[in-house]
Amino acid sequence: MKLFAPGVRRRRVPAAAAFLSVLLLTTAACGSGGTDATTAAGARPSAAPTGDPVADVRKVDSVAALLPADVREAGTLKIGSSVGAPPSAYFPNGSDKAPEGQDIDIADAVAKVLGIRLQRQDASFETILPALGSGKYDVGTGNFGVTAERLKTIDFVTYINDGQGFAVRTGNDTLGGKVTDLTQLCGLTVGTGAGTTFEVTLREQRTVCADAGRKPYDVKVYSENGAAVTALQQGRIDVIMSTINGLRHQASQPASRTTFLNEFHRLDVGFAFKKGSPLTKAFRAAVDELIENGTYAEILDKWGTGDSAIETSRINPPERR
């Protein structure tokens, strides 16, 4: 995927810093699981990569002017943030310290462009979208994938392209290296995150095995990231369905003993707002400003997610098919 649109200013970016070994599974999206980023097999979370591409971001008056007057006057927005595992959002220094990750950096950079401060509240993934409608949060992050069902009640401003993928325990060749059809899962036990697009996909397609005259797959849902990884390592599940970037990151850590199989379905990922929110135009313009000035590329380079870059932000794009 091309990172920059023609004519866009390019900034030279540093190489991504190496991650330390970590056994966290991102169940974002997509969805990020819970607010406690637990580890598998007693491992400790990795330190965050070095570098702060957000530090030099400054307010852009023309973009900030797109915010409603009351928001500009207040200077703050409430953001519900689901913290699960790298590279999206996690606690490298413990849950009593500030979270870090790609989603955190992008949200903070957008806030700087808009000249506002984000009042971040860590929340479980499945609670954020309903809370937008009640006004508890003005905006939500958690690697939320844009789906047709969610678009009925939620507005999205996209900032990355992620999606659904599969991983197995290293050495397990039951699936032959790639999942292209859910009938390949028939007779297996699949682990995934609660309230995610993965769970929805697996539940909605649960009849495919019976239709093919085969034993159905079993779905095990986990609210904590480490629990799913541990279940995979111990053989209690055969395969994990989760985010592409999260599974790739996990597989890059030798101690995880997992192997990323393949991408299954790409999804746009975005900031989430209540339907009809007056904030979407300002957030889209802020994301586009970060893409144009090179900060966006630096953030993705930092977190090793450059393959998921978008060329421009969109409001409520149709679900990718």
Backbone bond lengths (Angstrom), bond angles and torsions (degrees), N, CA, C in turn:
res aa  C-N    CA-C-N  psi(-1)  N-CA   C-N-CA  omega(-1)  CA-C   N-CA-C  phi
1 M - - - 1.473 - - 1.521 109.20 -
2 K 1.314 116.69 132.77 1.459 119.97 177.85 1.516 109.86 -70.56
3 L 1.303 115.96 139.26 1.453 120.40 -177.35 1.512 112.11 -85.29
4 F 1.310 117.66 -40.91 1.459 120.99 -175.90 1.518 111.59 -112.43
5 A 1.320 115.23 143.36 1.464 120.17 172.08 1.527 108.05 -77.37
6 P 1.337 117.54 156.05 1.471 119.71 179.15 1.516 111.34 -55.22
7 G 1.308 115.72 138.55 1.451 120.72 176.14 1.508 114.78 84.40
8 V 1.325 118.04 -1.10 1.459 120.95 -177.99 1.519 109.98 -79.22
9 R 1.326 115.63 142.45 1.463 119.42 177.69 1.515 109.59 -68.13
10 R 1.310 117.40 139.89 1.458 121.64 -178.57 1.520 109.78 -116.26
11 R 1.300 115.37 138.51 1.457 120.22 176.79 1.523 108.47 -116.67
12 R 1.288 116.20 139.33 1.457 120.61 178.63 1.512 109.00 -67.32
13 V 1.342 117.35 130.51 1.458 120.29 -175.76 1.520 110.37 -117.28
14 P 1.335 116.57 149.97 1.454 120.95 179.06 1.514 111.44 -76.71
15 A 1.332 115.85 160.61 1.461 119.87 174.95 1.519 109.37 -67.63
16 A 1.338 116.22 148.33 1.472 120.35 -179.56 1.516 109.87 -65.78
17 A 1.327 115.80 139.01 1.463 120.32 176.95 1.510 110.14 -73.91
18 A 1.325 115.34 150.01 1.463 119.63 -178.28 1.518 110.84 -75.21
19 F 1.324 115.72 144.21 1.461 121.45 174.44 1.533 108.96 -88.61
20 L 1.324 116.30 149.97 1.448 120.78 169.38 1.509 107.96 -82.15
21 S 1.340 117.60 165.74 1.465 120.72 -177.58 1.504 111.02 -61.62
22 V 1.351 115.30 135.99 1.457 120.58 179.87 1.509 108.55 -149.54
23 L 1.302 116.31 144.03 1.445 120.46 -177.23 1.511 112.58 -113.23
24 L 1.314 116.54 28.09 1.448 119.84 -179.51 1.517 110.13 -82.37
25 L 1.303 116.06 144.78 1.456 121.37 173.65 1.505 109.44 -111.78
26 T 1.320 116.84 125.97 1.454 119.90 175.87 1.515 109.16 -82.02
27 T 1.323 117.25 119.17 1.462 120.47 175.56 1.510 109.31 -112.17
28 A 1.317 115.35 40.81 1.436 120.29 -177.88 1.507 111.67 -81.52
29 A 1.182 123.75 -168.75 1.387 135.99 174.06 1.346 165.79 90.07
30 C 0.310 129.79 87.59 1.383 8.57 -134.29 1.428 102.55 94.29
31 G 1.399 138.22 -88.68 1.422 135.86 177.99 1.483 111.06 143.31
32 S 1.278 120.24 147.44 1.453 120.63 -177.70 1.503 113.43 -115.95
33 G 1.296 117.74 16.18 1.441 118.84 173.90 1.489 112.61 81.37
34 G 1.310 119.11 -114.74 1.443 121.97 -178.35 1.500 112.12 -122.40
35 T 1.327 115.87 -178.81 1.446 119.42 179.77 1.515 111.68 -83.40
36 D 1.320 118.26 -14.45 1.452 122.12 174.79 1.512 108.78 -96.33
37 A 1.320 117.26 108.86 1.455 120.79 179.64 1.514 108.56 -84.59
38 T 1.311 117.26 82.67 1.454 121.03 -177.79 1.504 110.07 -78.44
39 T 1.333 116.19 159.08 1.445 121.06 -178.38 1.508 110.87 -108.82
40 A 1.318 115.95 160.76 1.447 121.75 178.75 1.512 110.14 -93.92
41 A 1.310 115.63 147.13 1.462 122.48 173.53 1.524 113.10 53.93
42 G 1.315 117.06 29.83 1.454 121.15 174.66 1.501 115.06 77.52
43 A 1.331 118.44 9.33 1.461 120.61 -178.98 1.518 110.75 -73.92
44 R 1.308 116.27 156.97 1.454 121.77 178.09 1.519 110.64 -97.53
45 P 1.348 116.72 149.09 1.463 118.68 177.03 1.515 111.20 -60.64
46 S 1.332 115.97 153.34 1.452 119.92 179.80 1.516 111.05 -77.77
47 A 1.317 115.04 156.25 1.454 119.88 171.58 1.518 108.43 -70.01
48 A 1.323 116.25 150.40 1.458 119.93 178.59 1.527 109.38 -71.86
49 P 1.332 117.74 149.77 1.460 119.92 176.02 1.523 109.82 -64.54
50 T 1.311 115.13 155.47 1.460 119.83 -177.92 1.520 111.06 -81.01
51 G 1.313 115.23 167.90 1.461 120.92 179.04 1.515 111.45 100.17
52 D 1.323 115.68 145.37 1.461 120.76 -179.21 1.520 109.35 -135.64
53 P 1.341 117.46 81.49 1.463 119.85 -178.95 1.523 113.19 -66.97
54 V 1.328 117.73 -13.17 1.466 120.84 -178.73 1.526 111.67 -82.60
55 A 1.328 117.02 -19.32 1.465 121.59 -171.69 1.523 113.44 -56.45
56 D 1.318 117.78 -37.74 1.460 120.82 -174.44 1.527 114.24 -93.93
57 V 1.318 116.93 3.69 1.470 119.77 -179.59 1.524 109.66 -70.61
58 R 1.307 116.84 136.51 1.466 122.15 -178.39 1.529 110.11 -125.68
59 K 1.301 115.28 160.25 1.460 122.16 177.88 1.528 110.33 -62.27
60 V 1.329 115.53 139.01 1.466 122.02 174.85 1.523 106.42 -114.58
61 D 1.307 116.81 109.42 1.460 121.41 -171.64 1.523 113.29 -57.66
62 S 1.325 116.83 -40.90 1.465 119.77 -177.40 1.526 111.75 -65.29
63 V 1.334 116.46 -30.72 1.463 120.74 177.65 1.532 110.06 -79.57
64 A 1.321 116.38 -43.95 1.458 120.73 179.16 1.527 111.50 -59.48
65 A 1.327 116.95 -30.43 1.462 121.28 -179.13 1.524 112.73 -65.21
66 L 1.344 116.89 -15.43 1.458 120.77 178.86 1.519 112.61 -78.95
67 L 1.321 117.06 -12.78 1.462 120.69 177.45 1.527 110.11 -72.26
68 P 1.324 118.09 150.14 1.462 120.12 172.84 1.524 110.68 -58.85
69 A 1.321 116.73 149.06 1.463 121.23 -176.13 1.518 112.37 -58.17
70 D 1.347 117.71 -38.17 1.466 119.73 -178.13 1.517 111.63 -67.57
71 V 1.336 116.52 -31.86 1.466 119.83 177.99 1.521 110.03 -72.49
72 R 1.331 117.09 -41.97 1.471 119.77 177.50 1.528 110.21 -60.88
73 E 1.303 116.84 -38.77 1.465 120.39 -179.39 1.522 111.69 -69.69
74 A 1.330 116.35 -43.09 1.465 119.89 -179.51 1.526 110.78 -70.61
75 G 1.319 116.54 -38.39 1.465 121.18 177.66 1.511 114.88 77.37
76 T 1.334 117.97 10.32 1.463 120.81 -179.19 1.524 110.46 -140.37
77 L 1.328 115.16 155.04 1.460 122.88 170.88 1.518 108.31 -137.52
78 K 1.323 116.02 147.09 1.459 121.56 177.66 1.526 109.00 -91.65
79 I 1.325 115.86 124.66 1.458 120.05 -178.86 1.525 109.98 -119.32
80 G 1.322 116.09 125.40 1.458 121.32 172.86 1.512 108.37 -87.89
81 S 1.319 116.72 122.55 1.464 121.51 -171.60 1.526 110.27 -122.74
82 S 1.317 116.17 120.03 1.459 121.20 176.29 1.527 108.97 -89.99
83 V 1.307 116.08 121.14 1.465 122.01 -176.06 1.524 108.86 -110.87
84 G 1.331 115.92 118.89 1.452 119.66 -177.46 1.510 113.13 -125.14
85 A 1.334 117.64 -72.03 1.459 120.77 -174.09 1.517 109.78 -159.84
86 P 1.343 117.17 162.38 1.458 119.71 178.17 1.527 110.58 -66.93
87 P 1.319 116.76 152.01 1.463 127.82 6.29 1.526 114.82 -90.50
88 S 1.338 118.50 -3.56 1.469 119.88 -173.69 1.519 112.71 -70.99
89 A 1.333 117.00 -62.58 1.465 121.35 -179.72 1.515 108.53 -162.61
90 Y 1.329 116.17 132.43 1.460 120.26 -179.81 1.520 109.51 -160.06
91 F 1.318 115.92 177.35 1.460 122.11 -179.38 1.532 109.36 -110.61
92 P 1.326 119.00 89.93 1.467 120.01 -179.03 1.516 113.17 -68.79
93 N 1.337 117.15 -21.16 1.468 120.61 -177.16 1.522 112.57 -118.30
94 G 1.337 116.82 21.59 1.452 120.35 -179.54 1.517 111.84 98.31
95 S 1.336 116.41 153.66 1.465 121.03 -174.30 1.519 113.50 -70.85
96 D 1.339 116.93 -8.11 1.470 119.31 175.91 1.529 111.32 -88.14
97 K 1.332 116.68 -2.33 1.459 121.73 177.32 1.531 109.34 -111.42
98 A 1.322 116.49 169.42 1.453 121.48 -177.46 1.530 111.38 -65.75
99 P 1.340 117.56 140.79 1.462 120.08 176.47 1.523 110.96 -72.78
100 E 1.322 115.76 159.25 1.453 121.68 176.54 1.518 108.86 -136.63
101 G 1.327 115.57 164.68 1.453 119.53 178.52 1.513 111.48 144.89
102 Q 1.317 114.85 174.70 1.455 121.82 -178.74 1.525 111.55 -57.93
103 D 1.341 117.94 -47.84 1.467 121.06 -178.66 1.524 111.58 -63.36
104 I 1.326 116.11 -37.00 1.466 120.80 179.53 1.519 109.92 -65.31
105 D 1.334 116.74 -47.00 1.464 120.75 -179.00 1.529 111.65 -63.30
106 I 1.325 117.22 -44.24 1.467 119.49 -178.77 1.522 110.58 -64.59
107 A 1.322 117.39 -43.37 1.469 120.15 179.41 1.523 111.15 -63.33
108 D 1.326 116.86 -42.43 1.468 120.09 179.95 1.526 111.30 -66.15
109 A 1.337 116.42 -37.60 1.466 119.99 179.08 1.529 110.89 -67.63
110 V 1.322 116.98 -41.09 1.471 120.85 176.69 1.519 110.22 -60.30
111 A 1.334 116.50 -44.00 1.466 120.49 -180.00 1.523 111.39 -60.65
112 K 1.336 116.75 -38.52 1.464 119.85 178.77 1.527 111.26 -66.22
113 V 1.329 117.21 -41.91 1.463 120.02 177.53 1.523 110.64 -60.36
114 L 1.334 115.83 -37.42 1.459 121.28 -178.21 1.526 113.13 -82.84
115 G 1.333 116.68 -9.56 1.453 120.01 179.34 1.515 113.94 70.59
116 I 1.339 116.33 31.55 1.460 120.85 179.81 1.523 110.05 -125.06
117 R 1.324 115.42 172.13 1.457 122.03 176.92 1.522 108.80 -116.21
118 L 1.319 116.30 136.05 1.455 121.11 178.45 1.531 110.28 -92.43
119 Q 1.303 116.31 127.41 1.462 121.81 172.53 1.530 106.64 -93.34
120 R 1.333 115.70 94.66 1.467 120.64 -173.52 1.526 111.27 -81.51
121 Q 1.321 115.23 132.26 1.458 122.29 173.88 1.516 108.18 -124.37
122 D 1.332 117.04 116.66 1.452 120.49 178.08 1.526 109.05 -69.79
123 A 1.317 116.39 134.75 1.461 121.13 -176.95 1.519 109.67 -147.75
124 S 1.319 116.79 156.19 1.460 120.47 176.64 1.516 109.36 -69.77
125 F 1.311 115.45 145.78 1.458 122.68 -173.67 1.523 113.09 -51.74
126 E 1.325 116.17 -48.10 1.467 119.40 -172.08 1.522 113.77 -72.25
127 T 1.348 118.06 -11.05 1.470 120.22 -178.75 1.522 113.55 -93.93
128 I 1.328 118.31 -15.35 1.465 120.32 -170.01 1.523 113.01 -72.18
129 L 1.316 118.18 -49.60 1.463 119.80 -176.58 1.533 112.43 -60.58
130 P 1.333 119.79 -45.37 1.471 118.55 176.59 1.527 112.60 -61.91
131 A 1.336 116.98 -33.12 1.468 120.69 -177.24 1.524 112.54 -72.30
132 L 1.338 117.59 -19.10 1.465 119.41 177.44 1.524 110.70 -64.93
133 G 1.319 115.97 -41.16 1.451 120.12 -179.73 1.510 113.65 -65.05
134 S 1.331 116.94 -30.38 1.463 121.19 -179.03 1.520 112.60 -82.76
135 G 1.333 116.17 -10.11 1.459 120.36 -178.92 1.510 114.60 87.47
136 K 1.326 117.30 6.39 1.466 119.17 178.11 1.523 110.46 -62.75
137 Y 1.344 115.74 -39.05 1.460 121.56 176.27 1.527 109.03 -124.20
138 D 1.325 115.81 149.66 1.466 120.94 173.72 1.524 111.32 -86.12
139 V 1.332 115.79 -29.28 1.458 122.06 -177.08 1.517 107.86 -150.76
140 G 1.318 116.62 152.55 1.452 120.59 179.02 1.517 111.88 -130.41
141 T 1.340 115.82 146.54 1.464 121.48 172.59 1.520 108.48 -131.86
142 G 1.330 115.23 149.40 1.455 121.18 179.55 1.518 109.84 171.17
143 N 1.333 116.12 30.61 1.461 121.21 -175.64 1.530 110.02 58.52
144 F 1.337 115.81 43.95 1.458 121.23 -177.31 1.526 111.00 -72.68
145 G 1.320 116.15 117.59 1.446 121.02 177.47 1.517 111.67 -78.72
146 V 1.324 115.58 143.16 1.465 121.33 179.64 1.523 108.72 -83.17
147 T 1.331 116.47 114.90 1.456 121.71 177.70 1.528 109.72 -124.72
148 A 1.324 115.72 158.56 1.462 120.23 179.64 1.514 111.19 -59.34
149 E 1.326 117.19 -38.01 1.464 120.75 -179.07 1.523 110.93 -67.11
150 R 1.315 117.16 -44.00 1.464 120.14 -179.72 1.526 111.81 -67.58
151 L 1.316 116.95 -31.68 1.463 119.94 -179.05 1.529 112.60 -65.56
152 K 1.315 117.88 -14.67 1.458 120.95 177.22 1.527 111.72 -67.74
153 T 1.327 116.33 -29.32 1.466 119.92 -174.80 1.522 114.21 -127.84
154 I 1.326 117.41 -7.13 1.469 121.56 -174.21 1.520 110.18 -129.15
155 D 1.334 116.39 141.11 1.464 121.97 169.34 1.524 108.87 -97.13
156 F 1.322 115.77 141.90 1.455 120.98 -179.64 1.527 111.14 -123.39
157 V 1.334 114.74 145.80 1.462 122.08 168.75 1.521 105.85 -123.05
158 T 1.320 117.52 113.12 1.459 120.55 -170.42 1.527 112.83 -76.60
159 Y 1.339 115.47 148.36 1.462 120.42 176.47 1.517 113.34 -140.83
160 I 1.334 118.23 -5.67 1.462 119.82 177.51 1.522 108.33 -162.99
161 N 1.314 115.83 163.92 1.457 122.63 177.89 1.520 108.14 -119.58
162 D 1.327 116.27 112.50 1.472 121.11 -178.93 1.523 107.27 -125.04
163 G 1.310 119.12 -132.73 1.451 119.99 175.88 1.503 114.34 139.82
164 Q 1.323 115.73 -158.53 1.455 123.11 -170.88 1.526 111.64 -103.24
165 G 1.326 115.06 138.49 1.453 120.39 177.55 1.510 110.79 -148.27
166 F 1.324 116.07 178.70 1.465 121.84 -178.20 1.529 110.71 -130.15
167 A 1.325 115.59 149.59 1.464 122.01 174.84 1.519 109.03 -142.85
168 V 1.319 115.56 151.56 1.468 122.12 177.46 1.517 109.09 -129.55
169 R 1.320 115.17 169.00 1.460 119.50 172.88 1.524 108.45 -67.91
170 T 1.321 117.08 136.20 1.459 121.11 -178.43 1.526 110.52 -55.59
171 G 1.324 115.54 130.09 1.458 121.61 -178.79 1.513 113.39 100.01
172 N 1.341 117.34 -12.72 1.463 121.32 178.47 1.528 109.08 -86.79
173 D 1.342 116.33 111.09 1.466 119.78 -178.10 1.517 111.98 -108.45
174 T 1.345 116.58 22.51 1.459 121.13 -178.76 1.518 112.33 -55.20
175 L 1.334 116.69 -38.45 1.458 121.22 -175.03 1.530 113.00 -92.46
176 G 1.299 116.79 3.00 1.456 120.03 175.40 1.511 115.47 67.96
177 G 1.335 117.40 18.99 1.449 121.44 172.83 1.506 116.21 92.83
178 K 1.354 118.81 -7.29 1.456 118.71 -178.71 1.521 110.27 -161.34
179 V 1.346 116.29 140.51 1.461 121.57 175.76 1.528 107.85 -111.74
180 T 1.310 116.40 111.37 1.460 121.32 178.95 1.523 112.13 -110.64
181 D 1.333 116.25 -14.37 1.457 121.79 -178.80 1.531 107.85 -146.96
182 L 1.331 116.49 138.63 1.466 119.32 -176.61 1.522 113.02 -66.59
183 T 1.322 118.38 -15.70 1.464 118.84 175.64 1.528 111.65 -65.78
184 Q 1.318 116.83 -18.09 1.468 119.89 175.28 1.524 111.46 -67.21
185 L 1.329 116.68 -18.74 1.461 120.81 -179.88 1.520 112.62 -87.38
186 C 1.323 117.65 -6.48 1.463 120.96 -176.31 1.529 111.10 -54.38
187 G 1.326 115.58 130.84 1.459 121.39 180.00 1.510 114.60 84.47
188 L 1.341 117.43 -4.66 1.457 121.73 -179.02 1.527 111.06 -102.62
189 T 1.317 115.95 166.67 1.464 121.70 175.36 1.522 108.13 -107.93
190 V 1.339 115.76 123.30 1.463 122.03 -174.47 1.528 109.00 -109.95
191 G 1.313 116.86 129.17 1.457 121.71 176.64 1.517 110.53 -100.38
192 T 1.335 116.63 140.92 1.453 120.48 178.35 1.515 110.36 -156.61
193 G 1.331 117.50 178.29 1.458 122.29 -175.41 1.513 112.63 -94.41
194 A 1.323 115.92 147.49 1.457 122.00 -179.46 1.521 111.48 -68.24
195 G 1.336 116.24 135.20 1.453 121.38 174.99 1.512 115.61 74.93
196 T 1.334 117.60 14.37 1.463 121.88 -175.11 1.523 111.96 -99.07
197 T 1.323 116.26 168.75 1.459 120.02 174.95 1.523 110.58 -65.46
198 F 1.324 116.57 -25.79 1.467 120.16 178.30 1.520 110.22 -64.98
199 E 1.333 115.96 -47.50 1.460 119.99 178.53 1.526 110.30 -60.83
200 V 1.338 116.75 -43.05 1.467 120.72 179.68 1.528 110.64 -61.04
201 T 1.323 116.78 -46.81 1.464 120.68 179.90 1.516 111.39 -59.52
202 L 1.316 117.05 -47.03 1.462 121.33 -178.35 1.520 111.51 -64.97
203 R 1.332 117.61 -40.08 1.462 120.69 179.50 1.523 111.16 -69.05
204 E 1.327 116.56 -44.17 1.468 120.23 -177.48 1.523 112.21 -65.39
205 Q 1.336 116.43 -29.64 1.464 120.75 -177.69 1.530 113.00 -101.09
206 R 1.323 116.38 17.84 1.473 119.83 -171.65 1.535 113.46 -65.54
207 T 1.336 117.87 -16.10 1.468 119.22 -179.20 1.529 113.75 -88.61
208 V 1.326 117.51 -3.68 1.471 118.81 -173.68 1.523 111.91 -61.87
209 C 1.326 116.69 -33.80 1.463 119.22 -178.84 1.522 111.44 -72.33
210 A 1.335 116.28 -43.65 1.467 119.76 177.09 1.520 110.57 -61.55
211 D 1.325 115.75 -40.23 1.473 120.05 178.90 1.531 111.07 -62.11
212 A 1.323 115.87 -29.09 1.472 120.61 -179.90 1.526 111.44 -92.98
213 G 1.345 116.25 4.30 1.453 120.31 179.30 1.515 113.41 72.54
214 R 1.347 116.09 28.87 1.461 120.20 -177.29 1.520 110.78 -121.99
215 K 1.309 115.95 165.28 1.459 121.99 179.48 1.528 108.93 -66.92
216 P 1.341 118.91 134.39 1.466 120.29 -178.03 1.523 112.52 -67.81
217 Y 1.314 115.83 156.30 1.465 119.01 172.10 1.528 108.52 -81.79
218 D 1.320 115.46 154.67 1.466 122.07 178.31 1.524 108.15 -106.15
219 V 1.327 117.37 138.41 1.462 121.96 -178.50 1.524 109.53 -110.18
220 K 1.309 116.47 123.90 1.461 122.64 174.30 1.524 107.96 -109.40
221 V 1.332 115.68 124.82 1.458 120.91 -176.24 1.521 109.87 -105.83
222 Y 1.325 116.26 134.10 1.462 122.03 -177.78 1.520 110.45 -123.48
223 S 1.318 115.77 137.60 1.463 120.16 178.11 1.517 111.62 -93.21
224 E 1.338 117.22 -13.20 1.463 121.26 179.12 1.520 109.55 -119.90
225 N 1.303 115.21 137.47 1.453 121.27 -176.38 1.519 113.44 -59.91
226 G 1.316 116.00 -48.73 1.455 120.00 -175.49 1.513 112.89 -63.60
227 A 1.331 116.58 -30.14 1.459 120.06 -178.86 1.523 111.17 -64.05
228 A 1.323 116.88 -39.35 1.464 120.51 179.27 1.523 111.16 -67.77
229 V 1.324 116.86 -41.57 1.462 120.32 179.60 1.531 110.18 -64.63
230 T 1.324 116.11 -44.45 1.460 120.01 178.77 1.520 110.94 -61.09
231 A 1.343 117.03 -41.11 1.461 120.72 178.60 1.527 110.98 -61.36
232 L 1.337 116.45 -38.88 1.462 120.56 178.15 1.524 110.34 -66.67
233 Q 1.313 116.64 -45.35 1.457 120.82 -178.93 1.527 111.75 -62.53
234 Q 1.327 116.50 -35.35 1.465 121.53 -177.18 1.526 113.13 -88.40
235 G 1.326 117.17 -0.30 1.448 120.61 176.42 1.514 115.07 80.74
236 R 1.332 117.75 13.04 1.473 120.61 179.13 1.517 111.61 -81.19
237 I 1.319 117.46 -17.96 1.461 122.55 168.99 1.523 107.15 -131.56
238 D 1.320 115.76 156.58 1.467 120.39 -176.39 1.517 113.47 -96.28
239 V 1.326 116.46 -27.95 1.462 120.74 -173.54 1.519 108.79 -154.44
240 I 1.317 116.16 151.05 1.471 121.97 176.03 1.522 108.52 -114.49
241 M 1.326 115.69 137.63 1.458 122.24 171.66 1.520 106.99 -111.68
242 S 1.329 116.57 121.59 1.455 120.70 -176.44 1.519 109.60 -158.27
243 T 1.341 116.56 -162.47 1.457 119.78 -177.50 1.526 112.00 -73.28
244 I 1.314 115.34 146.65 1.457 121.35 179.01 1.524 110.47 -59.21
245 N 1.331 116.60 -51.45 1.465 119.39 -176.84 1.521 112.05 -67.01
246 G 1.336 116.94 -38.35 1.449 119.81 179.67 1.517 112.51 -65.60
247 L 1.329 116.72 -43.96 1.459 120.72 -179.80 1.525 111.68 -68.26
248 R 1.327 116.84 -37.15 1.464 119.72 177.35 1.523 110.68 -64.65
249 H 1.338 115.94 -43.42 1.448 119.03 178.74 1.516 110.47 -62.25
250 Q 1.312 116.35 -46.10 1.464 120.33 -179.84 1.524 111.29 -58.32
251 A 1.336 117.01 -45.62 1.455 120.96 -177.77 1.525 112.25 -65.97
252 S 1.334 117.19 -21.80 1.465 120.46 179.45 1.520 111.96 -75.50
253 Q 1.334 117.09 -10.83 1.454 121.65 178.95 1.529 108.81 -96.17
254 P 1.342 119.23 109.39 1.469 121.53 -173.80 1.527 113.92 -53.50
255 A 1.329 116.98 -35.80 1.458 119.14 -176.55 1.522 113.07 -68.48
256 S 1.321 117.43 -16.08 1.461 119.43 -178.58 1.522 112.35 -71.74
257 R 1.339 115.47 -25.76 1.462 121.37 -179.14 1.523 111.56 55.51
258 T 1.329 116.33 39.03 1.458 120.89 175.61 1.518 110.17 -121.81
259 T 1.318 115.89 154.65 1.460 122.49 179.14 1.523 109.26 -126.04
260 F 1.319 116.26 126.13 1.461 120.92 176.24 1.523 108.52 -74.34
261 L 1.329 116.24 128.98 1.455 119.57 -179.03 1.528 112.24 -87.91
262 N 1.331 116.40 -61.31 1.465 118.00 -175.49 1.518 110.79 -172.94
263 E 1.314 114.31 164.15 1.458 121.23 169.37 1.525 107.54 -75.68
264 F 1.333 115.73 141.21 1.451 120.47 178.83 1.526 111.75 -111.32
265 H 1.333 116.54 -45.21 1.458 120.44 -178.14 1.526 108.83 -154.29
266 R 1.319 116.20 119.23 1.461 120.64 178.32 1.525 110.72 -78.10
267 L 1.332 116.04 145.78 1.463 122.29 176.88 1.524 109.41 -138.01
268 D 1.335 115.78 141.09 1.455 118.97 168.58 1.523 107.96 -70.24
269 V 1.314 115.63 145.08 1.468 122.08 179.98 1.519 108.10 -123.27
270 G 1.329 116.62 139.57 1.450 117.62 -176.14 1.507 115.71 -153.32
271 F 1.332 114.78 171.67 1.453 121.21 168.20 1.524 107.56 -64.89
272 A 1.316 116.59 141.79 1.461 120.98 -178.82 1.529 110.26 -109.88
273 F 1.339 115.70 140.14 1.463 122.46 -179.74 1.527 109.06 -137.48
274 K 1.312 116.54 159.99 1.458 119.11 172.15 1.529 108.66 -63.42
275 K 1.327 116.28 154.81 1.464 120.44 -178.68 1.521 110.16 -62.01
276 G 1.330 115.62 131.77 1.448 120.71 179.83 1.515 114.48 82.32
277 S 1.322 117.77 14.98 1.463 121.03 -178.95 1.527 111.54 -61.45
278 P 1.336 118.23 137.93 1.465 121.58 177.42 1.534 112.72 -80.83
279 L 1.326 116.80 3.89 1.467 120.89 -175.40 1.524 113.44 -91.61
280 T 1.325 117.62 -14.58 1.463 119.59 -168.56 1.528 113.94 -64.42
281 K 1.328 118.21 -40.49 1.473 120.10 -177.64 1.525 111.14 -64.47
282 A 1.327 116.28 -39.34 1.460 119.78 179.69 1.530 110.82 -67.33
283 F 1.324 117.41 -41.81 1.466 120.67 -179.80 1.521 110.45 -67.00
284 R 1.339 117.25 -40.39 1.468 118.48 178.17 1.529 110.17 -62.61
285 A 1.313 117.76 -44.17 1.460 120.70 -179.99 1.526 111.09 -63.88
286 A 1.330 116.92 -35.37 1.467 120.28 179.43 1.527 110.92 -68.32
287 V 1.339 117.30 -42.56 1.463 119.93 177.26 1.527 109.83 -62.18
288 D 1.334 117.33 -43.52 1.463 120.24 179.23 1.533 111.96 -63.08
289 E 1.321 116.72 -36.02 1.462 120.65 176.20 1.528 110.39 -62.68
290 L 1.315 117.49 -41.55 1.465 121.16 179.52 1.527 110.96 -67.38
291 I 1.320 117.25 -36.32 1.465 120.78 176.01 1.528 109.92 -64.56
292 E 1.325 115.46 -44.84 1.467 120.06 -176.73 1.519 112.61 -67.42
293 N 1.337 117.57 -40.15 1.462 118.47 -175.15 1.529 113.83 -86.86
294 G 1.336 117.11 -1.09 1.460 120.67 174.79 1.507 115.49 94.71
295 T 1.329 118.67 -11.72 1.464 120.86 -179.66 1.519 111.42 -62.10
296 Y 1.311 116.55 -39.81 1.462 121.71 179.66 1.530 110.98 -57.56
297 A 1.320 116.39 -46.46 1.466 120.15 178.97 1.525 111.13 -62.49
298 E 1.323 117.33 -38.21 1.458 120.90 179.46 1.529 110.94 -65.25
299 I 1.323 116.96 -39.92 1.467 120.33 179.42 1.526 110.66 -64.44
300 L 1.329 116.53 -46.52 1.459 119.42 -179.91 1.520 111.60 -67.33
301 D 1.328 116.54 -34.52 1.462 120.12 175.62 1.531 110.32 -63.44
302 K 1.306 116.59 -42.00 1.462 121.70 179.17 1.524 111.45 -58.05
303 W 1.330 116.49 -40.87 1.464 120.89 -174.81 1.520 113.36 -99.33
304 G 1.333 117.29 4.83 1.465 120.52 174.86 1.512 114.81 70.34
305 T 1.340 117.31 30.39 1.463 120.70 -175.40 1.535 112.44 -119.46
306 G 1.312 116.92 27.72 1.458 120.78 -177.30 1.509 114.30 -58.23
307 D 1.348 118.05 -28.57 1.461 120.80 179.80 1.526 111.84 -67.99
308 S 1.326 117.35 -12.73 1.463 121.13 -179.36 1.523 112.45 -102.25
309 A 1.328 117.05 12.58 1.461 120.40 -178.40 1.526 111.65 -66.30
310 I 1.325 115.42 148.70 1.459 122.11 172.06 1.524 108.58 -109.62
311 E 1.315 117.10 159.21 1.460 120.97 179.84 1.516 111.81 -89.75
312 T 1.318 116.36 -28.44 1.459 121.08 178.39 1.516 109.02 -155.96
313 S 1.321 116.65 149.14 1.459 121.01 178.72 1.524 110.21 -79.45
314 R 1.332 115.40 150.26 1.468 120.26 178.37 1.526 110.01 -133.45
315 I 1.308 115.03 151.21 1.458 121.48 174.10 1.528 108.21 -99.41
316 N 1.327 115.61 122.42 1.474 122.40 175.43 1.526 115.09 51.55
317 P 1.341 117.96 52.87 1.468 118.19 174.65 1.522 109.63 -67.98
318 P 1.321 118.63 155.30 1.472 119.62 176.27 1.517 110.41 -66.35
319 E 1.320 116.06 153.20 1.460 119.88 177.94 1.519 110.71 -59.39
320 R 1.303 116.64 136.82 1.462 120.80 177.43 1.524 109.39 -67.65
321 R 1.312 116.37 138.48 1.461 121.76 179.90 1.523 111.22 -115.70
